[in-house]
Amino acid sequence: MQNRVFTQVNYRQFRQYLATIATHRVKGKGYETAIYDKWGDIQAIMHAASMDEKGRCYPAEYYIRSEASQQGLPQAA
């Protein structure tokens, strides 16, 4: 069994999670954005949508702390 710090979620779950935390800082670098809490811990990560040199598109990806995903966030329908 793997113990992952972050779990991939859909956009709706990501927004719902952000509404529940006290966001203190948002920091972006390249195509990745990290959302921190007031203690300086990363709570969520977003990878921006992208396109490679061959024209293939990659959708945005959203991640939240794994323990938060196990605490009853609604599942995608």
PyMOL commands that place a pseudoatom at each C-alpha (Angstrom):
pseudoatom trace, name=CA, resn=MET, resi=1, chain=A, elem=C, hetatm=0, pos=[0.000, 0.000, 0.000]
pseudoatom trace, name=CA, resn=GLN, resi=2, chain=A, elem=C, hetatm=0, pos=[1.361, 3.403, -0.982]
pseudoatom trace, name=CA, resn=ASN, resi=3, chain=A, elem=C, hetatm=0, pos=[1.160, 6.321, 1.382]
pseudoatom trace, name=CA, resn=ARG, resi=4, chain=A, elem=C, hetatm=0, pos=[0.680, 9.366, -0.847]
pseudoatom trace, name=CA, resn=VAL, resi=5, chain=A, elem=C, hetatm=0, pos=[0.694, 12.898, 0.459]
pseudoatom trace, name=CA, resn=PHE, resi=6, chain=A, elem=C, hetatm=0, pos=[-1.611, 14.191, -2.303]
pseudoatom trace, name=CA, resn=THR, resi=7, chain=A, elem=C, hetatm=0, pos=[-4.619, 12.677, -4.055]
pseudoatom trace, name=CA, resn=GLN, resi=8, chain=A, elem=C, hetatm=0, pos=[-5.805, 13.703, -7.512]
pseudoatom trace, name=CA, resn=VAL, resi=9, chain=A, elem=C, hetatm=0, pos=[-9.359, 15.096, -7.533]
pseudoatom trace, name=CA, resn=ASN, resi=10, chain=A, elem=C, hetatm=0, pos=[-11.653, 16.759, -10.051]
pseudoatom trace, name=CA, resn=TYR, resi=11, chain=A, elem=C, hetatm=0, pos=[-12.134, 20.529, -10.287]
pseudoatom trace, name=CA, resn=ARG, resi=12, chain=A, elem=C, hetatm=0, pos=[-15.326, 20.535, -8.215]
pseudoatom trace, name=CA, resn=GLN, resi=13, chain=A, elem=C, hetatm=0, pos=[-13.686, 18.662, -5.328]
pseudoatom trace, name=CA, resn=PHE, resi=14, chain=A, elem=C, hetatm=0, pos=[-10.653, 20.947, -5.566]
pseudoatom trace, name=CA, resn=ARG, resi=15, chain=A, elem=C, hetatm=0, pos=[-12.799, 24.096, -5.249]
pseudoatom trace, name=CA, resn=GLN, resi=16, chain=A, elem=C, hetatm=0, pos=[-14.804, 22.605, -2.390]
pseudoatom trace, name=CA, resn=TYR, resi=17, chain=A, elem=C, hetatm=0, pos=[-11.601, 21.797, -0.529]
pseudoatom trace, name=CA, resn=LEU, resi=18, chain=A, elem=C, hetatm=0, pos=[-10.208, 25.308, -1.061]
pseudoatom trace, name=CA, resn=ALA, resi=19, chain=A, elem=C, hetatm=0, pos=[-13.395, 26.718, 0.453]
pseudoatom trace, name=CA, resn=THR, resi=20, chain=A, elem=C, hetatm=0, pos=[-12.696, 24.799, 3.680]
pseudoatom trace, name=CA, resn=ILE, resi=21, chain=A, elem=C, hetatm=0, pos=[-9.096, 25.866, 4.344]
pseudoatom trace, name=CA, resn=ALA, resi=22, chain=A, elem=C, hetatm=0, pos=[-7.591, 29.157, 5.465]
pseudoatom trace, name=CA, resn=THR, resi=23, chain=A, elem=C, hetatm=0, pos=[-5.431, 29.932, 2.433]
pseudoatom trace, name=CA, resn=HIS, resi=24, chain=A, elem=C, hetatm=0, pos=[-2.451, 32.015, 3.428]
pseudoatom trace, name=CA, resn=ARG, resi=25, chain=A, elem=C, hetatm=0, pos=[-0.274, 32.010, 0.322]
pseudoatom trace, name=CA, resn=VAL, resi=26, chain=A, elem=C, hetatm=0, pos=[-0.493, 30.964, -3.314]
pseudoatom trace, name=CA, resn=LYS, resi=27, chain=A, elem=C, hetatm=0, pos=[2.764, 30.431, -5.166]
pseudoatom trace, name=CA, resn=GLY, resi=28, chain=A, elem=C, hetatm=0, pos=[3.158, 29.536, -8.833]
pseudoatom trace, name=CA, resn=LYS, resi=29, chain=A, elem=C, hetatm=0, pos=[6.221, 28.303, -10.662]
pseudoatom trace, name=CA, resn=GLY, resi=30, chain=A, elem=C, hetatm=0, pos=[6.075, 27.224, -14.277]
pseudoatom trace, name=CA, resn=TYR, resi=31, chain=A, elem=C, hetatm=0, pos=[2.883, 25.277, -14.812]
pseudoatom trace, name=CA, resn=GLU, resi=32, chain=A, elem=C, hetatm=0, pos=[2.390, 24.366, -11.134]
pseudoatom trace, name=CA, resn=THR, resi=33, chain=A, elem=C, hetatm=0, pos=[0.570, 26.362, -8.466]
pseudoatom trace, name=CA, resn=ALA, resi=34, chain=A, elem=C, hetatm=0, pos=[0.763, 25.477, -4.769]
pseudoatom trace, name=CA, resn=ILE, resi=35, chain=A, elem=C, hetatm=0, pos=[-1.713, 26.666, -2.122]
pseudoatom trace, name=CA, resn=TYR, resi=36, chain=A, elem=C, hetatm=0, pos=[-0.349, 26.963, 1.426]
pseudoatom trace, name=CA, resn=ASP, resi=37, chain=A, elem=C, hetatm=0, pos=[-2.086, 27.171, 4.793]
pseudoatom trace, name=CA, resn=LYS, resi=38, chain=A, elem=C, hetatm=0, pos=[-1.168, 29.619, 7.554]
pseudoatom trace, name=CA, resn=TRP, resi=39, chain=A, elem=C, hetatm=0, pos=[1.477, 27.227, 8.899]
pseudoatom trace, name=CA, resn=GLY, resi=40, chain=A, elem=C, hetatm=0, pos=[3.272, 27.118, 5.547]
pseudoatom trace, name=CA, resn=ASP, resi=41, chain=A, elem=C, hetatm=0, pos=[2.195, 23.579, 4.616]
pseudoatom trace, name=CA, resn=ILE, resi=42, chain=A, elem=C, hetatm=0, pos=[1.111, 22.888, 1.050]
pseudoatom trace, name=CA, resn=GLN, resi=43, chain=A, elem=C, hetatm=0, pos=[-2.580, 21.984, 1.077]
pseudoatom trace, name=CA, resn=ALA, resi=44, chain=A, elem=C, hetatm=0, pos=[-3.349, 21.791, -2.638]
pseudoatom trace, name=CA, resn=ILE, resi=45, chain=A, elem=C, hetatm=0, pos=[-1.555, 21.763, -5.998]
pseudoatom trace, name=CA, resn=MET, resi=46, chain=A, elem=C, hetatm=0, pos=[-2.784, 22.597, -9.476]
pseudoatom trace, name=CA, resn=HIS, resi=47, chain=A, elem=C, hetatm=0, pos=[-0.974, 21.659, -12.690]
pseudoatom trace, name=CA, resn=ALA, resi=48, chain=A, elem=C, hetatm=0, pos=[-2.040, 23.937, -15.532]
pseudoatom trace, name=CA, resn=ALA, resi=49, chain=A, elem=C, hetatm=0, pos=[-3.374, 22.578, -18.794]
pseudoatom trace, name=CA, resn=SER, resi=50, chain=A, elem=C, hetatm=0, pos=[-0.694, 22.343, -21.467]
pseudoatom trace, name=CA, resn=MET, resi=51, chain=A, elem=C, hetatm=0, pos=[0.064, 21.425, -25.047]
pseudoatom trace, name=CA, resn=ASP, resi=52, chain=A, elem=C, hetatm=0, pos=[3.210, 19.698, -26.258]
pseudoatom trace, name=CA, resn=GLU, resi=53, chain=A, elem=C, hetatm=0, pos=[5.212, 20.387, -29.420]
pseudoatom trace, name=CA, resn=LYS, resi=54, chain=A, elem=C, hetatm=0, pos=[3.191, 17.768, -31.339]
pseudoatom trace, name=CA, resn=GLY, resi=55, chain=A, elem=C, hetatm=0, pos=[-0.099, 19.511, -30.544]
pseudoatom trace, name=CA, resn=ARG, resi=56, chain=A, elem=C, hetatm=0, pos=[-1.310, 17.017, -27.926]
pseudoatom trace, name=CA, resn=CYS, resi=57, chain=A, elem=C, hetatm=0, pos=[-3.375, 18.630, -25.172]
pseudoatom trace, name=CA, resn=TYR, resi=58, chain=A, elem=C, hetatm=0, pos=[-3.117, 17.752, -21.490]
pseudoatom trace, name=CA, resn=PRO, resi=59, chain=A, elem=C, hetatm=0, pos=[-5.902, 18.858, -19.127]
pseudoatom trace, name=CA, resn=ALA, resi=60, chain=A, elem=C, hetatm=0, pos=[-5.351, 20.647, -15.840]
pseudoatom trace, name=CA, resn=GLU, resi=61, chain=A, elem=C, hetatm=0, pos=[-4.773, 18.369, -12.843]
pseudoatom trace, name=CA, resn=TYR, resi=62, chain=A, elem=C, hetatm=0, pos=[-5.832, 19.072, -9.274]
pseudoatom trace, name=CA, resn=TYR, resi=63, chain=A, elem=C, hetatm=0, pos=[-4.422, 17.559, -6.083]
pseudoatom trace, name=CA, resn=ILE, resi=64, chain=A, elem=C, hetatm=0, pos=[-5.341, 17.914, -2.410]
pseudoatom trace, name=CA, resn=ARG, resi=65, chain=A, elem=C, hetatm=0, pos=[-3.788, 16.476, 0.741]
pseudoatom trace, name=CA, resn=SER, resi=66, chain=A, elem=C, hetatm=0, pos=[-4.646, 12.782, 0.956]
pseudoatom trace, name=CA, resn=GLU, resi=67, chain=A, elem=C, hetatm=0, pos=[-5.965, 12.963, 4.511]
pseudoatom trace, name=CA, resn=ALA, resi=68, chain=A, elem=C, hetatm=0, pos=[-8.430, 15.651, 3.378]
pseudoatom trace, name=CA, resn=SER, resi=69, chain=A, elem=C, hetatm=0, pos=[-9.715, 13.459, 0.558]
pseudoatom trace, name=CA, resn=GLN, resi=70, chain=A, elem=C, hetatm=0, pos=[-10.484, 10.729, 3.107]
pseudoatom trace, name=CA, resn=GLN, resi=71, chain=A, elem=C, hetatm=0, pos=[-12.478, 13.072, 5.342]
pseudoatom trace, name=CA, resn=GLY, resi=72, chain=A, elem=C, hetatm=0, pos=[-15.684, 13.006, 3.374]
pseudoatom trace, name=CA, resn=LEU, resi=73, chain=A, elem=C, hetatm=0, pos=[-15.344, 15.341, 0.405]
pseudoatom trace, name=CA, resn=PRO, resi=74, chain=A, elem=C, hetatm=0, pos=[-18.165, 14.653, -2.046]
pseudoatom trace, name=CA, resn=GLN, resi=75, chain=A, elem=C, hetatm=0, pos=[-17.262, 12.293, -4.869]
pseudoatom trace, name=CA, resn=ALA, resi=76, chain=A, elem=C, hetatm=0, pos=[-17.685, 13.213, -8.513]
pseudoatom trace, name=CA, resn=ALA, resi=77, chain=A, elem=C, hetatm=0, pos=[-20.976, 12.233, -10.079]
for i in range(1, 77): cmd.bond("trace and resi %d" % i, "trace and resi %d" % (i + 1))
show_as sticks, trace
zoom trace
